[in-house]
Amino acid sequence: MTEQQIKLLNDVGFKQDQQISKHTISWNERYEELKGYVKKFGPAFFLTIKEDTRYTSLLRWVYFNKRQYKKMECGERNSLTKERISLLNEIGFQWKLEEKLSWDG
C-alpha cells in the first residue's frame, strides 16, 4: 500500500487500530517511488531529496539500502538481492554513504 493510499484511508476516518503501518510499504513500492522521483528530478536526485521534507520516508529508505550495501561489502547479513542491486543501478543509485565533512580538516 502506498503512502497516498494510507493518507486517503486516514482522511476518511479509518480507525487508528485498523490503520496500516507505513512500514508495510514493500520494497518494490518504494523502488517505484524512487524511480518516479529520479525521472522527475534527474540522476542527481540524492542532492535534492534531502531538502524536501515530503520525501523524508523515501530518504530513510535510500539510506537503509545504502547501509544494507555496506553490510554486504563487509560480508554481513543484509536484505539486498542481486535483483534489487540491479534495479537500483539501472536508475543511477549512488551506493556509497556520504563521508561526513569536518571544518577541522
CORKA-V876548 format. One line per field, one symbol per residue. phi: phi as a letter, one per 20 degrees, with the letter a starting at -180 (. if undefined). psi: psi as a letter, one per 30 degrees, with the letter a starting at -180 (. if undefined). burial: # if it has 16 or more other ideal C-beta (glycine too) atoms within 10 Angstrom, else .. Layout:
# CORKA-V876548
phi->???
psi->???
burial->???
This chain:
# CORKA-V876548
phi->.efffffffffengfgfdfefffeffgfffffffffffffdnfegffeffedffdgfffffffgfffffffffemefbdedgffffffffdmgeffffffecffm
psi->kleeeeeeeefggkkeffkkkfffkleeeeeeeeeeeeeeflfhefefeffjffgeeeeeeeeeeeeeeeeeegglklgkleeeeeeeefggkjekkkkkkkff.
burial->.....#..................#....##.##..##......##..#.....#..##.##..##.##..........#...##.##....#............
